[in-house]
Amino acid sequence: MPLVLAITGLAQAQEARKQEEPLTLRRSKVLTPPGSSTPTTRPAVVLGARKLESRLDQEATAEGDAELRYGELLLKADKLSYLEPRDEARATGHVEVSRAGNVFRGSELQLFVQRFEGEFLDPSYFFSLTGGGGKAARLRFLGEQKVLAEGGTYSSCPAGEDGQEPAWELRTTRLRMDFEANEGIASGAVLRFYGVPILAAPTISFALGSARKSGWLPPNIGLDNRSGFELGLPYYWNIAPQHDATFTPFVMTRRGAGVDSEFRYLEPQHNGVLNLAWLPSDRVANRARWALDLAQQGEVGRDWRYQIRSERVSDDEYWKDLPKRLHSQTPRLLATDLRFGRTVQRDWGEAQAYARVQSWQALQGADPLSRYETPYQRLPQVGLRLTSEADDAVMAGFRPWGRRARLEGSLELEYNRFELPREALLSQIKDLPTGQRAHALGHVSVPLGGAGWWLIPKLSLNAAAYSLDAPLLDGRRSMSRSVPSFSVDQGWVFERQTELFGRGTLQTLEPRLLYVNTPYRAQLALPNFDSAPKDFNFDSIYTDNQFSGIDRVSDNHQLTFGAISRWVNASQGGELLRLGLVQRYLFRDQRITPDGQPQTQRLSDLLLLGSAHLNSQWWMDAAVQYNPDSSKAVRTVMSARYSPGPYRTVSAAYRLAAGQSEQVELGWQWPLFGAKPDDGPRRSSASSNGSGSCSGAWYSAGRVQYSLKDKRFTDSVVGFEYDAGCWILRVGAERLSTGRAETNTRLLLQLELVGLSRLGSNALKVLRDNIPGYRPLSSDRSASSDASYD
């Protein structure tokens, strides 16, 4: 390989002479072709120094600010030599090696340049991927992606003044960093925090990034008023690229020992997650406790797809005693849901065939006041759905501007067998019927539209036939009914250029009318398997039925009228302000209503909507349901959020449902002291020369809910975070209501060693899930911070 002392191409040199400009080298850490991180040919070796001697194709010696460059490698020293036949570099005196953002400094180096193999004496090091580094007696380069440090230390904290050790430090007899395998392995390891050993092990492994690796994970620590102190030691097993598992043996001071487990798999046609929590002998409950959760989906051929979602627990009190082991959004109602179906696309639209089995485990408990009515199970549900092309998009609010009018529609044919869960109350079994239902839903429409308007006339039919297991009060076991409906949906979009607070905006005015005529059909004597009143809001008021499901269809002869106006930033496109109102007028009394009482009031409650995002710091939303007869608000939801910068957010909300609940909520993440107003979290640079220091800052984060009706705090979490740059401490408490006079209070404690791991309870996940706008303090300090917080 030729030795290059001052490198440019021959053509470039000739051009430079023509222009009579001096030929110079530009300083760069990487000498690779522009736009390519991996050169297609071997890079040249470039030497520079105050004094340079060489023998062609043999050896070169550089002294005084000596530098050697080879691709991404930059080697600096007081003196260095390069033996070309061996591709070997030797350096002494203030040696520094930089490659791919990693920096190594020491007194003496021997390195085979192309293979990046060699040995460093008394080095210090810094790894850009993790933001951590340390010192060692000897360091070996084992290739581009592997480093072995003998007697090495590791920390993301810089050393203190006068040689004081970092705030936290991992001391080892051997430290191996394998960036290709995403693994750091420390042998004979002792983890010290401010000089105090807090963890020792023959071998400790830790991830260098967000990729997966097998090994013991940091311990889980928890404390709550029901189970006492809990300690778990999770082990992660990276079985294969498509399989992994986590096993967590745990012990609770009040309940005893058990194990949590999770198995994940990803195959070409199947994927899923299986969780099992097992407590063989609960000393408080005097029985075994368990929780099982399965989620799987896949394909079984010919485009037939299936989906399984099932969660079950051992007893009714599990959701109170061990809530963090449940995954359902409704912890007292656990579903088992198996779906199977196929969708076929055709020129005229799509056809979907499906089958389903759905059952429930209702956790009722011993308190009769807290019991609830369980939903029906579908054992089974079988159906066929035909939908014309683009019909769903039209019905979802798509405005068919410029489209030719055509007939569109859909048809749904379905059979259901309805049964009650075993946990249903005895009174429910006596009062509620079980049986079968076959129904047909269909509609045809002719969507019309132009550049700023749409008109959709629609004719619908809801027909159902029932066969019950036991006769009703009138002695019937079989019955049927059919309800037709006609509707016309008309809307316009008007636009104009205007100004809002001195800014150019595009203002829209979007009035909308919906006329619905549905005749009355007696339904009170029919069973109700799956219908429920829809929430009264801006979306549901523009529907032709006030009920979800099949069994109830409201009789309507009404006109819904409303409008929304938006102010949109003309240059950026963001919505600055939105105002809207909508109301419904009845042409005749309505007999099928959500509360069972005939509706004689001609004008419905007025819905008012408003939202504002006038600048980057403030967000405000409000929705009010106003009763004109009583001149009072029936329901109100108002919220506001102020976020002047990163890690600074305050949100407040007020919710009122007249006669039911009234709540206020406050959420926040805010620096308390130790941080300047315009600064983000404290950062650290674990530079190998020990410069810099960790400076601490306190933050507060939380969400508090208070019931004005019950005059008590409900679900809330309050925490404090101390950010020292290279480590973060989180402490707090979470309070969950489990009954009218019962709560579960959990202590949160987590120590995050930036660039290494997190120890303690998962306080970060709790804060992230509960606080609007919350941002983890360490989110931008190391690659490992990008991993999941779960």
VOGU-3710 file (C-alpha; in Angstrom, 3 decimals, decimal comma):
1> mplvlaitgl> 0,000/0,000/0,000  1,520/3,397/-0,920  2,193/5,889/1,890  0,308/9,156/1,487  1,807/12,199/3,194  -0,363/14,946/1,715  -3,329/13,399/-0,049  -5,281/14,716/-3,044  -5,843/13,329/-6,503  -3,399/14,125/-9,289
11> aqaqearkqe> -6,035/15,894/-11,320  -6,995/18,023/-8,296  -3,340/18,984/-7,759  -2,906/20,038/-11,366  -6,082/22,099/-11,222  -4,850/23,749/-8,017  -1,557/24,718/-9,676  -3,416/26,245/-12,571  -5,375/28,376/-10,184  -2,171/29,250/-8,258
21> epltlrrskv> -3,727/28,291/-4,939  -1,797/26,532/-2,152  -2,513/22,847/-1,658  -3,715/22,140/1,905  -5,347/19,371/3,891  -8,725/19,924/5,505  -9,091/18,671/9,060  -11,632/15,853/9,241  -12,286/12,907/11,487  -13,453/10,813/8,548
31> ltppgsstpt> -11,799/10,479/5,129  -14,474/8,694/3,125  -16,222/9,533/-0,143  -18,997/12,089/0,356  -22,369/10,460/0,986  -20,876/7,044/1,740  -20,209/5,755/5,247  -18,641/2,564/3,908  -16,052/3,163/1,177  -15,967/0,644/-1,644
41> trpavvlgar> -12,153/0,598/-1,672  -9,613/0,582/1,116  -8,992/4,143/2,365  -5,551/5,672/2,203  -3,362/6,082/5,276  -2,615/9,751/5,848  0,238/10,920/8,089  0,852/14,457/9,271  3,262/15,962/11,832  5,720/18,765/12,457
51> klesrldqea> 8,512/16,381/11,524  8,047/13,469/9,154  10,524/10,834/7,934  9,744/7,913/5,648  11,171/5,033/3,679  9,050/4,238/0,642  6,856/1,159/1,161  8,622/0,428/4,468  8,257/2,724/7,471  7,238/6,278/8,314
61> taegdaelry> 7,946/8,148/11,547  6,090/11,265/12,691  6,952/13,527/15,632  5,292/16,606/17,062  1,475/16,795/16,856  1,560/13,575/14,888  -1,646/12,334/13,239  -2,620/9,183/11,382  -5,909/8,968/9,504  -7,487/5,853/8,054
71> gelllkadkl> -11,149/6,122/7,104  -13,053/6,859/10,305  -9,937/6,283/12,425  -7,987/9,259/13,746  -4,835/8,579/15,793  -2,966/11,421/17,550  0,257/11,226/19,589  3,485/13,027/20,364  5,310/10,408/18,348  4,134/7,592/16,133
81> syleprdear> 5,494/5,226/13,528  3,781/3,228/10,820  5,174/-0,039/9,448  3,537/-0,456/6,055  4,342/-4,156/5,433  2,726/-5,111/8,774  0,054/-2,400/8,616  1,089/-1,628/12,209  1,082/1,705/14,023  2,952/2,408/17,263
91> atghvevsra> 2,360/5,588/19,247  3,687/7,073/22,488  3,008/10,229/24,464  -0,509/11,678/24,838  -1,993/9,054/22,565  -5,597/9,547/21,461  -7,680/7,265/19,226  -11,042/8,410/17,816  -13,305/6,126/15,819  -17,074/6,164/15,229
101> gnvfrgselq> -17,480/8,692/18,047  -15,571/6,553/20,575  -12,492/8,152/22,153  -9,533/6,355/23,798  -6,607/8,101/25,501  -3,455/6,633/27,020  0,328/6,589/27,146  1,290/3,887/24,641  -0,468/2,140/21,747  0,251/-0,700/19,364
111> lfvqrfegef> -2,407/-1,108/16,643  -2,917/-3,040/13,412  -4,726/-0,323/11,511  -6,952/-2,093/9,016  -8,022/-4,900/11,379  -8,309/-2,429/14,269  -6,629/-4,863/16,627  -4,041/-3,922/19,175  -3,279/-2,940/22,754  -3,449/0,278/24,770
121> ldpsyffslt> -1,620/0,862/28,070  -3,209/2,825/30,949  -6,090/4,061/28,787  -9,234/6,024/29,482  -12,197/5,655/27,144  -15,554/7,120/26,171  -18,297/5,299/24,199  -20,622/7,590/22,257  -23,424/5,007/21,967  -23,964/4,751/25,727
131> ggggkaarlr> -22,564/8,099/26,854  -20,328/6,254/29,347  -16,649/5,543/29,785  -13,921/4,824/32,317  -10,304/3,769/32,819  -8,365/0,507/32,640  -4,881/-0,891/33,238  -4,817/-2,362/29,747  -7,219/-2,259/26,846  -7,359/-4,514/23,819
141> flgeqkvlae> -9,010/-3,734/20,516  -10,522/-6,935/19,145  -11,878/-5,532/15,906  -14,093/-2,667/14,908  -16,952/-3,662/17,242  -15,241/-5,251/20,278  -13,143/-3,887/23,134  -11,734/-5,693/26,193  -10,595/-3,668/29,239  -8,593/-5,371/32,009
151> ggtysscpag> -9,149/-3,852/35,434  -11,656/-1,519/33,791  -14,267/0,826/35,177  -17,436/2,145/33,573  -19,663/5,136/34,328  -21,562/7,884/32,557  -20,532/10,306/35,332  -17,334/12,338/35,053  -14,735/11,997/37,792  -14,851/14,611/40,507
161> edgqepawel> -12,194/17,104/41,389  -8,957/15,970/43,042  -9,358/12,476/41,617  -12,657/11,734/43,362  -14,508/8,768/41,909  -17,674/9,361/39,849  -21,089/9,459/41,480  -21,687/5,890/40,296  -19,138/3,516/38,901  -18,987/-0,110/37,802
171> rttrlrmdfe> -15,627/-1,622/38,787  -14,568/-4,844/37,084  -11,670/-7,224/36,660  -12,563/-7,530/32,964  -14,967/-5,403/30,929  -15,935/-6,558/27,447  -17,919/-4,219/25,161  -19,403/-5,953/22,119  -21,268/-3,337/20,081  -22,161/-5,802/17,351
181> anegiasgav> -23,951/-8,055/19,867  -25,297/-5,027/21,797  -23,814/-6,358/25,006  -21,515/-5,246/27,765  -20,177/-7,974/30,075  -18,474/-7,095/33,366  -16,620/-9,874/35,228  -15,879/-9,534/38,942  -18,203/-6,529/38,984  -19,067/-4,202/41,866
191> lrfygvpila> -21,494/-1,326/41,354  -20,718/1,608/43,635  -22,938/4,628/44,255  -21,124/7,533/45,900  -18,507/5,091/47,098  -21,013/2,664/48,631  -21,252/-0,817/47,042  -24,907/-1,431/46,148  -24,575/-4,480/43,887  -21,903/-7,151/43,389
201> aptisfalgs> -21,906/-10,153/41,080  -19,405/-12,498/39,414  -20,802/-11,352/36,061  -23,066/-8,481/35,089  -24,295/-7,951/31,542  -26,076/-4,861/30,236  -27,411/-3,657/26,909  -25,474/-1,053/24,947  -28,524/0,053/22,956  -32,194/-0,722/22,504
211> arksgwlppn> -31,657/-4,126/20,858  -32,390/-7,371/22,736  -29,909/-9,498/24,686  -30,138/-12,349/27,181  -29,253/-11,819/30,816  -30,440/-10,681/34,219  -32,286/-7,397/34,220  -32,257/-4,850/37,056  -34,344/-5,891/40,078  -37,946/-4,728/40,423
221> igldnrsgfe> -38,777/-3,142/43,757  -42,284/-2,251/44,926  -44,168/-1,340/48,089  -47,937/-1,062/48,532  -50,428/-1,280/51,376  -51,891/-4,634/50,264  -48,843/-6,766/49,465  -46,064/-5,059/51,394  -42,516/-4,913/50,056  -41,917/-6,739/46,765
231> lglpyywnia> -38,603/-7,713/45,180  -38,376/-9,290/41,728  -35,308/-10,441/39,772  -36,177/-10,622/36,053  -34,190/-12,729/33,603  -34,526/-12,005/29,876  -33,942/-14,907/27,478  -33,367/-13,979/23,839  -34,267/-17,431/22,534  -34,115/-16,606/18,835
241> pqhdatftpf> -34,672/-13,609/16,560  -38,395/-14,453/16,554  -38,788/-15,743/20,146  -37,973/-14,383/23,593  -39,089/-14,832/27,183  -38,798/-13,068/30,535  -38,999/-14,872/33,886  -39,263/-12,835/37,091  -39,103/-14,680/40,409  -40,490/-12,380/43,106
251> vmtrrgagvd> -41,166/-12,325/46,830  -43,756/-10,237/48,727  -43,345/-9,737/52,457  -47,086/-10,183/53,108  -48,127/-12,693/50,461  -45,121/-14,909/49,730  -43,073/-15,945/46,699  -44,094/-16,439/43,068  -43,021/-15,912/39,481  -44,109/-13,703/36,579
261> sefrylepqh> -43,400/-14,845/33,033  -43,813/-13,534/29,511  -43,264/-15,370/26,223  -43,290/-13,541/22,869  -43,136/-15,038/19,402  -43,178/-13,681/15,864  -43,539/-16,151/13,014  -44,263/-15,493/9,321  -47,962/-16,304/9,787  -48,446/-16,097/13,567
271> ngvlnlawlp> -47,420/-13,756/16,387  -48,448/-13,346/19,986  -47,666/-12,752/23,651  -48,381/-15,086/26,588  -48,199/-13,795/30,185  -48,538/-15,968/33,287  -48,315/-14,738/36,879  -48,224/-17,484/39,532  -48,396/-17,091/43,310  -48,650/-20,678/44,637
281> sdrvanrarw> -49,555/-19,779/48,224  -50,881/-16,338/49,142  -50,512/-16,031/52,911  -53,157/-13,293/53,077  -55,820/-14,945/50,914  -54,855/-18,529/51,940  -54,997/-19,839/48,384  -53,090/-19,942/45,128  -53,375/-16,834/42,915  -52,732/-16,643/39,192
291> aldlaqqgev> -53,336/-14,479/36,132  -53,191/-15,607/32,501  -53,161/-13,331/29,476  -52,909/-14,429/25,829  -52,876/-12,245/22,716  -52,274/-13,894/19,349  -53,123/-13,299/15,722  -52,218/-14,899/12,436  -53,219/-16,404/9,121  -54,279/-19,993/8,425
301> grdwryqirs> -54,266/-19,955/4,636  -56,380/-18,618/1,757  -56,448/-15,200/3,450  -58,353/-16,524/6,476  -57,146/-14,653/9,539  -57,725/-15,246/13,240  -57,268/-13,247/16,430  -57,268/-14,471/20,040  -57,442/-12,237/23,096  -58,012/-13,888/26,460
311> ervsddeywk> -57,370/-12,846/30,059  -58,358/-14,768/33,178  -57,513/-14,557/36,895  -57,931/-16,861/39,847  -60,505/-14,921/41,907  -62,729/-11,852/42,185  -60,346/-9,889/44,426  -57,305/-10,222/42,150  -57,820/-6,809/40,522  -57,595/-5,153/43,946
321> dlpkrlhsqt> -54,676/-7,118/45,408  -52,409/-7,487/42,359  -53,485/-4,814/39,871  -50,178/-4,337/38,035  -50,370/-7,909/36,692  -53,581/-7,167/34,766  -53,506/-5,873/31,189  -57,202/-5,234/30,488  -58,495/-1,674/30,229  -61,503/-2,885/32,259
331> prllatdlrf> -59,840/-4,732/35,171  -63,156/-5,986/36,606  -64,396/-7,379/33,278  -61,974/-9,742/31,525  -62,671/-10,915/27,984  -61,969/-14,066/26,034  -62,427/-13,196/22,376  -61,717/-15,481/19,403  -62,274/-14,053/15,914  -61,955/-15,748/12,558
341> grtvqrdwge> -62,621/-14,176/9,183  -61,745/-13,510/5,597  -62,094/-10,393/3,429  -62,349/-10,613/-0,353  -61,961/-7,571/-2,612  -64,046/-7,359/-5,779  -64,643/-4,716/-8,429  -67,971/-3,791/-6,836  -66,562/-3,611/-3,281  -65,665/-6,175/-0,628
351> aqayarvqsw> -67,185/-9,206/1,068  -66,277/-10,209/4,605  -67,160/-13,526/6,253  -66,524/-13,832/9,990  -67,115/-15,930/13,063  -66,570/-15,086/16,719  -66,752/-16,549/20,202  -66,814/-14,036/23,072  -67,067/-14,753/26,794  -66,431/-12,781/29,994
361> qalqgadpls> -65,057/-13,221/33,477  -66,822/-10,685/35,693  -65,007/-9,893/38,957  -67,958/-9,001/41,141  -66,587/-9,215/44,673  -68,449/-9,565/47,967  -69,760/-5,968/48,217  -73,328/-5,947/46,795  -73,160/-2,167/46,219  -70,196/-2,550/43,858
371> ryetpyqrlp> -71,716/-5,291/41,723  -72,653/-4,544/38,148  -74,669/-6,093/35,332  -72,480/-8,249/33,122  -72,733/-8,177/29,312  -73,926/-11,137/27,281  -71,572/-13,720/25,813  -71,653/-14,572/22,098  -71,445/-18,348/21,730  -71,096/-18,031/18,747
381> qvglrltsea> -71,417/-15,064/16,367  -71,412/-15,804/12,593  -71,912/-13,263/9,844  -71,462/-12,032/6,296  -70,942/-8,384/5,375  -71,105/-6,946/1,844  -70,010/-3,362/1,245  -69,948/-1,442/-2,021  -66,760/0,325/-3,061  -65,995/3,540/-1,120
391> ddavmagfrp> -69,272/3,348/0,793  -67,616/3,233/4,212  -65,538/6,290/3,366  -68,612/8,224/2,308  -70,557/7,300/5,412  -67,584/8,225/7,616  -67,739/11,823/6,401  -65,780/11,637/3,140  -66,923/14,411/0,859  -67,165/13,041/-2,693
401> wgrrarlegs> -66,111/16,240/-4,453  -66,245/15,925/-8,201  -67,442/12,288/-8,143  -70,238/11,054/-10,328  -73,376/10,083/-8,436  -73,940/6,352/-8,112  -75,863/3,908/-6,004  -73,923/2,572/-3,012  -74,847/0,424/-0,063  -74,112/-2,407/2,342
411> leleynrfel> -75,721/-5,554/3,703  -74,953/-7,414/6,949  -76,417/-10,838/7,777  -75,559/-12,222/11,210  -76,505/-14,960/13,708  -75,763/-14,767/17,455  -76,265/-17,098/20,397  -76,420/-15,029/23,620  -75,703/-16,471/27,067  -74,880/-14,986/30,470
421> preallsqik> -71,489/-15,503/32,169  -71,285/-17,897/35,093  -70,418/-14,979/37,369  -73,705/-13,204/36,594  -75,877/-12,488/39,615  -78,737/-14,856/40,379  -81,153/-11,985/39,954  -79,810/-11,382/36,488  -80,306/-15,011/35,516  -83,963/-14,788/36,561
431> dlptgqraha> -84,664/-11,436/34,935  -82,587/-11,456/31,779  -83,418/-13,741/28,853  -80,979/-15,853/26,856  -81,396/-17,149/23,355  -80,675/-16,604/19,672  -80,952/-13,719/17,263  -80,627/-13,413/13,505  -80,527/-9,931/12,064  -80,123/-8,100/8,776
441> lghvsvplgg> -78,784/-4,562/8,424  -78,798/-2,839/5,082  -78,774/0,523/3,422  -78,581/2,147/0,007  -77,458/5,692/-0,667  -76,697/8,058/-3,548  -73,846/10,373/-2,466  -73,716/13,636/-4,394  -71,189/16,400/-4,050  -69,228/19,286/-5,450
451> agwwlipkls> -66,188/21,378/-4,567  -67,729/22,672/-1,347  -70,858/20,657/-0,589  -72,257/17,159/-0,244  -75,710/15,590/-0,190  -76,280/11,969/0,858  -79,823/10,575/0,816  -79,962/7,133/2,460  -82,559/4,428/3,029  -81,819/1,910/5,839
461> lnaaayslda> -83,381/-1,236/7,304  -82,804/-2,972/10,654  -84,556/-6,362/10,881  -84,157/-8,957/13,649  -85,765/-12,278/14,646  -85,457/-13,824/18,131  -85,746/-17,317/19,585  -85,511/-17,400/23,410  -84,695/-20,215/25,820  -87,514/-19,258/28,216
471> plldgrrsms> -90,831/-17,542/27,480  -91,314/-13,864/28,243  -94,074/-12,557/30,530  -96,517/-12,653/27,631  -95,634/-16,302/26,931  -93,814/-15,677/23,647  -90,488/-17,347/22,846  -90,218/-16,272/19,195  -90,657/-12,758/17,850  -89,370/-10,443/15,133
481> rsvpsfsvdq> -89,453/-6,827/14,038  -88,156/-4,641/11,198  -87,484/-0,895/11,311  -86,941/1,155/8,134  -85,334/4,588/8,203  -84,774/7,426/5,757  -82,193/10,188/6,139  -80,662/13,073/4,189  -77,223/14,413/5,146  -76,418/17,842/3,684
491> gwvferqtel> -73,264/19,869/4,306  -71,306/22,833/2,957  -67,739/24,148/3,324  -67,166/27,890/2,873  -63,691/29,454/3,042  -62,248/32,945/3,201  -58,919/34,639/3,894  -58,854/36,664/7,102  -56,664/37,595/10,079  -56,665/36,369/13,660
501> fgrgtlqtle> -54,656/38,405/16,185  -52,621/39,897/13,373  -51,839/36,587/11,663  -53,018/35,553/8,232  -55,518/32,687/8,480  -57,934/30,692/6,373  -61,373/30,682/8,016  -63,927/28,020/7,207  -67,642/27,887/7,914  -69,067/24,358/7,767
511> prllyvntpy> -72,843/24,164/8,309  -74,484/20,740/8,288  -78,059/19,415/8,304  -79,230/15,852/8,985  -82,871/14,916/8,494  -83,980/11,503/9,835  -87,408/9,856/9,669  -87,701/6,486/11,446  -91,185/5,141/12,267  -92,072/3,815/15,703
521> raqlalpnfd> -91,889/0,072/16,255  -92,671/-1,395/19,696  -89,470/-2,839/21,177  -89,815/-2,736/24,962  -91,108/-6,323/25,058  -88,149/-7,561/22,997  -84,897/-8,720/24,586  -81,923/-6,350/24,641  -78,735/-8,330/24,110  -76,252/-5,713/22,889
531> sapkdfnfds> -77,812/-2,241/22,570  -76,781/0,709/24,728  -77,387/4,475/24,525  -74,770/6,389/22,567  -72,912/9,176/24,243  -74,480/12,531/23,353  -71,723/14,458/21,595  -70,792/16,210/18,344  -70,346/12,909/16,498  -73,289/10,875/17,791
541> iytdnqfsgi> -75,829/13,653/17,240  -75,260/13,276/13,497  -76,407/9,630/13,466  -79,809/8,177/12,635  -80,049/6,000/15,768  -79,400/6,979/19,395  -78,475/3,375/20,267  -75,486/1,227/19,459  -75,982/-2,450/18,692  -78,967/-4,084/17,007
551> drvsdnhqlt> -81,829/-4,563/19,485  -82,990/-0,964/19,924  -83,775/1,543/17,164  -85,003/4,964/18,206  -88,028/6,345/16,434  -87,049/9,667/14,922  -88,628/12,469/12,982  -86,030/15,128/13,500  -83,665/17,650/12,007  -80,141/18,093/13,358
561> fgaisrwvna> -78,545/21,433/12,479  -75,171/22,812/13,392  -72,002/24,463/12,174  -68,270/24,520/12,847  -65,888/27,362/12,053  -62,114/26,866/11,940  -59,230/29,321/11,729  -56,218/27,679/10,081  -52,702/29,135/9,920  -52,312/30,182/6,292
571> sqggellrlg> -48,551/29,482/6,140  -48,156/26,394/8,347  -51,561/24,716/8,088  -52,095/24,207/11,821  -55,544/24,794/13,312  -55,489/27,820/15,620  -59,126/28,050/16,680  -62,301/25,977/16,343  -65,822/26,948/17,400  -68,966/24,901/16,884
581> lvqrylfrdq> -72,558/24,378/17,951  -75,239/21,823/17,108  -78,816/21,103/18,172  -81,639/18,739/17,250  -85,312/19,534/16,587  -88,074/16,905/16,985  -91,080/17,104/14,661  -92,943/14,565/16,835  -92,598/12,967/20,256  -89,970/10,261/20,539
591> ritpdgqpqt> -91,038/7,055/22,334  -87,900/4,833/22,125  -85,388/6,778/24,205  -82,234/5,944/26,196  -83,926/6,516/29,570  -87,208/4,825/28,594  -89,233/8,046/29,037  -90,949/9,607/25,996  -89,187/12,701/24,694  -91,637/15,573/24,208
601> qrlsdllllg> -89,179/18,446/24,256  -88,919/19,786/20,711  -85,404/21,244/20,975  -82,664/19,029/22,335  -79,828/20,167/24,549  -77,414/22,509/22,801  -73,868/21,235/22,234  -71,088/23,842/22,218  -67,531/23,094/21,164  -64,366/25,159/21,335
611> sahlnsqwwm> -60,624/24,565/21,029  -57,701/26,946/20,730  -54,000/26,598/19,997  -53,113/30,231/19,457  -49,397/29,732/20,118  -46,962/26,886/20,706  -47,330/27,088/24,498  -51,082/27,000/25,094  -53,765/24,402/24,262  -57,389/24,756/25,350
621> daavqynpds> -60,454/22,591/24,714  -64,043/22,830/25,933  -67,325/21,006/25,297  -70,618/21,953/26,961  -74,046/20,311/26,846  -76,540/23,062/27,726  -80,209/22,540/28,594  -82,209/25,572/27,413  -85,248/24,744/29,597  -83,340/24,685/32,898
631> skavrtvmsa> -80,725/27,191/31,703  -78,033/24,931/33,150  -75,139/22,925/31,833  -75,928/19,212/31,880  -72,374/18,167/31,101  -69,141/20,108/30,823  -65,594/19,086/29,904  -62,897/21,765/29,909  -59,137/21,338/29,735  -56,074/23,509/29,253
641> ryspgpyrtv> -52,361/22,797/28,942  -49,395/25,161/29,207  -46,020/23,917/27,896  -43,452/26,734/27,645  -40,555/24,370/26,907  -39,147/20,861/27,239  -39,845/19,156/30,586  -42,245/21,947/31,536  -45,949/21,280/31,255  -49,016/22,023/33,377
651> saayrlaagq> -52,496/20,771/32,501  -55,850/21,260/34,203  -59,254/19,736/33,507  -62,796/20,079/34,834  -65,495/17,456/34,187  -69,171/17,718/35,162  -71,995/15,245/34,602  -75,011/16,728/36,376  -76,307/14,469/39,133  -73,536/11,897/38,578
661> seqvelgwqw> -70,024/13,253/39,033  -67,955/16,403/39,216  -64,164/16,215/39,052  -61,145/18,465/38,750  -57,732/17,250/37,612  -54,269/18,766/37,688  -51,225/17,301/35,931  -47,701/18,676/35,700  -43,995/18,200/35,064  -41,940/21,159/36,208
671> plfgakpddg> -38,429/21,966/37,501  -38,377/22,995/41,157  -34,830/24,267/41,606  -31,351/23,621/40,343  -32,269/24,152/36,678  -32,139/27,453/34,819  -35,407/28,587/33,241  -34,233/27,898/29,676  -32,210/24,769/30,433  -33,300/21,213/29,906
681> prrssassng> -32,283/18,349/32,181  -28,741/18,192/33,456  -26,371/16,486/31,079  -23,079/14,838/31,766  -20,108/14,091/29,607  -18,240/11,109/30,892  -15,089/12,316/29,222  -12,080/10,301/29,990  -10,091/13,239/31,172  -12,438/13,696/34,061
691> sgscsgawys> -13,453/17,220/33,218  -16,926/18,431/33,964  -19,178/17,715/36,890  -22,678/16,433/37,562  -25,008/19,214/38,646  -28,347/18,306/40,128  -31,852/19,590/39,476  -35,150/18,709/41,133  -38,307/18,184/39,127  -41,854/17,481/40,228
701> agrvqyslkd> -44,345/15,432/38,209  -47,820/14,183/38,960  -51,519/13,979/38,236  -54,133/14,560/40,942  -57,868/13,927/40,590  -60,390/15,256/43,107  -64,104/14,420/43,237  -66,085/17,504/44,196  -69,187/15,383/44,675  -67,585/12,840/47,034
711> krftdsvvgf> -65,122/15,374/48,492  -62,151/13,024/48,204  -59,109/12,386/46,062  -59,460/9,567/43,539  -56,838/8,015/41,233  -53,667/10,104/41,561  -49,895/9,909/41,273  -47,331/12,351/42,681  -43,599/12,058/42,134  -40,294/13,884/42,367
721> eydagcwilr> -37,266/13,445/40,132  -33,679/14,393/40,877  -31,580/14,683/37,722  -27,834/14,665/38,303  -27,029/14,303/34,619  -25,508/10,838/34,828  -28,113/9,421/37,209  -31,769/10,128/37,955  -33,718/9,344/41,112  -37,495/9,047/40,990
731> vgaerlstgr> -39,669/8,803/44,099  -43,411/9,038/44,361  -46,714/7,430/45,264  -49,625/6,122/43,214  -53,138/5,921/44,653  -55,842/3,866/42,917  -59,468/3,595/44,049  -60,683/0,004/44,363  -64,071/0,704/45,947  -66,194/3,337/47,619
741> aetntrlllq> -63,943/3,356/50,680  -60,982/1,282/49,469  -57,720/2,345/47,878  -54,466/0,746/46,824  -51,446/2,942/47,523  -48,103/2,044/45,936  -44,695/3,577/46,620  -42,567/4,338/43,557  -38,776/4,308/43,807  -36,414/4,087/40,843
751> lelvglsrlg> -32,723/4,842/40,349  -31,686/5,256/36,717  -27,970/5,041/35,984  -27,807/6,720/32,585  -26,019/4,511/30,113  -26,302/1,391/32,294  -29,756/0,482/33,632  -32,721/1,331/35,852  -33,087/-0,116/39,346  -36,299/-0,325/41,372
761> snalkvlrdn> -39,986/-0,013/40,463  -41,095/1,125/37,031  -41,815/4,690/38,113  -40,940/6,028/34,657  -43,777/4,071/33,013  -46,273/5,224/35,646  -45,360/8,883/35,114  -45,401/8,559/31,337  -48,816/6,835/31,282  -50,526/9,260/33,677
771> ipgyrplssd> -49,184/12,751/32,978  -50,214/14,576/29,766  -47,125/15,862/27,956  -44,644/14,082/30,249  -41,150/13,624/28,754  -38,497/11,320/30,297  -35,524/13,326/31,525  -32,973/10,898/30,032  -34,655/10,536/26,636  -31,787/12,113/24,681
781> rsassdasyd> -28,702/11,051/26,629  -27,912/7,526/25,415  -29,104/4,989/22,887  -30,303/2,682/25,645  -32,811/5,322/26,721  -34,713/4,678/23,538  -35,725/1,231/24,752  -39,234/0,535/25,879  -40,186/1,819/29,326  -42,460/-1,158/29,985
//
